[in-house]
Amino acid sequence: MKMFSAYDAVQFAIRIEENGEAWYREAGSTAVDEEAKQLFLRLAEKEADHRGLFQRMLDNLGNRPLLESYPGEYLAYLRDHIDGRAVFERDGRSGPEAGSDASKVLEFALQRELDSMLYFEALKAFVVDRDLKAVDAIIAEERMHFTELSRIRDRSR
């Protein structure tokens, strides 16, 4: 059953980036290793940049009339659907421990990008056909982010 639109998919992408940014900022604030701390903070900035890109994508889609039973229902659903279930867990249970070195941080970040691509690939089965290009654009952005992180990892080896 096709139940999601491009609007939904981009909203999901924005929320995943928000969660990633929050996770990396929190991890950066508790990291002991200075190199890992700086890497966490750079990754948080990259998530913020990505969130901005997806927000511009959403703005270009225009307003979508929301069929809500009560004000805020859609955003509550969005948060429940994404938070703790897709890619980043906001409660901090996942990821490298405080004091992890930069290589572990990078591997974690790379896995989150892969998880994100897989999430959106799976989501395509539930997105109306006319909106699949938007989901493909999200996947392409995540792939570029993965490639960029891979280069950082390879340079640090």
Residue pairs with C-beta under 8 A, 6 or more apart in sequence:
1 126
2 126
2 127
2 128
2 129
3 126
4 123
4 126
4 127
4 128
4 131
5 64
5 127
5 128
5 131
6 61
6 127
6 131
6 133
6 134
6 135
7 58
7 61
7 64
7 131
8 127
9 120
9 123
9 127
9 131
9 134
9 135
9 138
10 54
10 57
10 58
10 61
10 134
10 138
11 58
11 78
12 78
12 81
12 82
12 86
12 119
12 120
12 123
13 54
13 57
13 120
13 138
13 141
14 51
14 54
14 55
14 58
15 78
15 79
15 82
15 83
16 82
16 86
16 87
16 88
16 116
16 119
17 47
17 48
17 50
17 51
17 54
18 47
18 51
19 82
19 83
19 87
19 88
19 90
20 43
20 44
20 47
20 50
20 87
20 88
20 112
21 44
21 47
21 48
21 51
22 88
22 90
23 88
23 89
23 90
23 92
23 95
24 40
24 41
24 43
24 44
24 47
24 109
25 40
25 41
25 44
26 92
27 40
27 95
27 96
27 98
27 105
28 37
28 38
28 40
28 41
28 44
30 98
31 37
31 40
31 98
31 99
31 100
31 105
32 98
32 99
33 99
33 100
33 101
33 102
35 101
35 102
36 96
36 99
36 100
36 101
36 102
36 104
36 105
39 102
39 105
39 106
40 105
43 105
43 109
43 149
46 145
46 148
50 141
50 145
53 141
54 138
54 141
57 134
57 137
57 138
61 134
66 73
66 74
68 74
83 90
84 90
84 91
86 115
86 116
86 119
87 112
87 115
87 116
87 119
88 94
88 112
89 95
95 108
96 104
96 105
96 108
102 156
103 153
103 156
106 149
106 152
106 153
106 156
107 153
109 149
110 146
110 149
110 150
110 153
113 142
113 143
113 145
113 146
113 149
114 146
116 142
117 139
117 142
117 143
117 146
120 135
120 138
120 139
120 142
121 139
123 135
124 132
124 135
124 136
127 134
127 135
